[in-house]
Amino acid sequence: MLKSVLCITIIIASLAVGLYYSSRLSQRVSVLSDMISLLEEVNAKIKYTAAPLAELFENNFTGFRFEVNQPFERQFSELVHRYNDVLTTEDLRLLDELGRDLGTSDVDSQQRLIRLSITVLTQQRDQAQTEVTNKGKLYRILPLSAGIAAAILLL
């Protein structure tokens, strides 16, 4: 009886681990998509308003509140680094550079920078979507298989 409970616990735990890692892949796609939408919205607003960057980024997908009297670069970095566990170092580096460079040049240069960032983030998102398709099932099945194998060895 105790061995059966232990085996079931091992299988359930290994399934949970697989689902966790698989969901992280999907979360990356979601965060990148939301970031692209935010940048597209800001890019559209930036030309027609003279609002500070903090106001342009105020309606973001995370609910993060930008303060006009605080340095934008630091606030944008805080927003981006909320997703350290989901985004890759390349994603974080690109977004950190964007936050550092925004607001340091004229409107046209900022729009070009945002469009370039959107293009690169779109490529990153497409790559992440491919990883979800290719690796998501593997991340779910491999730990489950290991858990079943461990349970069989215990019996």
QUIMO-V72019 format. One record per residue. N is the residue number from 1. RES is the residue in one small letter. PSI is psi as a letter, one per 40 degrees, with the letter a starting at -180 (* if undefined). OMEGA is omega in radians with two decimals (999 if undefined). BURIAL is b if it has 24 or more other ideal C-beta (glycine too) atoms within 12 Angstrom, else e. Layout:
N,RES,PSI,OMEGA,BURIAL / N,RES,PSI,OMEGA,BURIAL
This chain:
1,m,d,-3.13,e / 2,l,d,3.11,e / 3,k,d,3.14,e / 4,s,d,3.12,e / 5,v,d,3.12,e / 6,l,d,3.13,e / 7,c,d,3.13,e / 8,i,d,3.11,e / 9,t,d,3.12,e / 10,i,d,-3.13,b / 11,i,d,3.14,b / 12,i,d,3.13,e / 13,a,d,3.14,e / 14,s,d,3.07,b / 15,l,d,3.12,b / 16,a,d,3.11,e / 17,v,d,3.13,e / 18,g,d,3.12,b / 19,l,d,3.12,e / 20,y,d,-3.11,e / 21,y,d,3.08,b / 22,s,d,-3.14,b / 23,s,d,3.09,e / 24,r,d,3.09,b / 25,l,d,-3.14,b / 26,s,d,3.13,b / 27,q,d,3.13,b / 28,r,d,3.11,b / 29,v,d,-3.12,b / 30,s,d,-3.13,e / 31,v,d,3.12,b / 32,l,d,3.11,b / 33,s,d,3.11,b / 34,d,d,3.12,b / 35,m,d,3.10,b / 36,i,d,3.12,b / 37,s,d,3.12,e / 38,l,d,-3.12,b / 39,l,d,3.09,b / 40,e,d,3.11,e / 41,e,d,3.14,e / 42,v,d,-3.14,b / 43,n,d,3.11,b / 44,a,d,-3.10,e / 45,k,d,-2.95,b / 46,i,d,-3.09,b / 47,k,d,-2.99,e / 48,y,e,3.10,e / 49,t,i,3.06,e / 50,a,f,-3.08,e / 51,a,i,3.05,e / 52,p,i,-3.12,e / 53,l,d,-3.13,b / 54,a,d,3.10,b / 55,e,d,3.14,e / 56,l,d,-3.11,b / 57,f,e,-3.02,b / 58,e,d,3.14,b / 59,n,g,-3.11,e / 60,n,i,-3.03,b / 61,f,e,-3.09,e / 62,t,e,-3.03,e / 63,g,e,3.12,e / 64,f,h,-3.10,b / 65,r,h,3.04,e / 66,f,h,3.10,b / 67,e,h,-3.09,e / 68,v,d,-3.07,e / 69,n,e,3.11,e / 70,q,i,3.12,e / 71,p,h,-3.09,e / 72,f,d,-3.09,b / 73,e,d,-3.13,b / 74,r,d,-3.13,e / 75,q,d,3.13,b / 76,f,d,3.10,b / 77,s,d,3.09,b / 78,e,d,3.11,b / 79,l,d,-3.09,b / 80,v,d,-3.04,b / 81,h,e,2.95,e / 82,r,e,-3.06,e / 83,y,f,3.10,b / 84,n,d,-3.07,e / 85,d,e,-3.10,e / 86,v,d,-3.07,b / 87,l,i,3.09,b / 88,t,i,3.11,b / 89,t,d,3.09,e / 90,e,d,3.09,e / 91,d,d,-3.12,b / 92,l,d,3.13,b / 93,r,d,-3.14,e / 94,l,d,-3.12,b / 95,l,d,3.06,b / 96,d,d,3.11,b / 97,e,d,3.11,e / 98,l,d,3.14,b / 99,g,d,3.13,b / 100,r,d,-3.04,e / 101,d,d,3.14,e / 102,l,i,3.10,b / 103,g,e,-3.11,b / 104,t,e,-3.11,e / 105,s,a,-3.12,e / 106,d,i,-3.05,e / 107,v,d,-3.11,e / 108,d,d,3.11,e / 109,s,d,3.11,e / 110,q,d,3.12,b / 111,q,d,3.10,b / 112,r,d,3.12,e / 113,l,d,3.13,b / 114,i,d,3.12,b / 115,r,d,3.10,e / 116,l,d,3.12,e / 117,s,d,3.10,b / 118,i,d,3.13,b / 119,t,d,-3.13,e / 120,v,d,3.12,b / 121,l,d,3.08,b / 122,t,d,3.08,e / 123,q,d,3.11,e / 124,q,d,3.13,b / 125,r,d,3.12,b / 126,d,d,3.08,e / 127,q,d,3.13,e / 128,a,d,3.10,b / 129,q,d,3.07,e / 130,t,d,3.10,e / 131,e,d,3.10,b / 132,v,d,-3.14,b / 133,t,d,-3.05,e / 134,n,d,-3.01,e / 135,k,e,-3.07,e / 136,g,d,3.13,b / 137,k,d,3.11,e / 138,l,d,-3.13,e / 139,y,d,3.11,b / 140,r,d,-3.01,b / 141,i,d,-3.06,e / 142,l,d,3.11,e / 143,p,d,3.11,b / 144,l,d,3.11,b / 145,s,d,3.11,e / 146,a,d,3.11,e / 147,g,d,3.10,b / 148,i,d,3.11,e / 149,a,d,3.11,e / 150,a,d,3.13,e / 151,a,d,3.10,b / 152,i,d,3.13,e / 153,l,d,3.12,e / 154,l,d,-3.14,e / 155,l,*,999,e
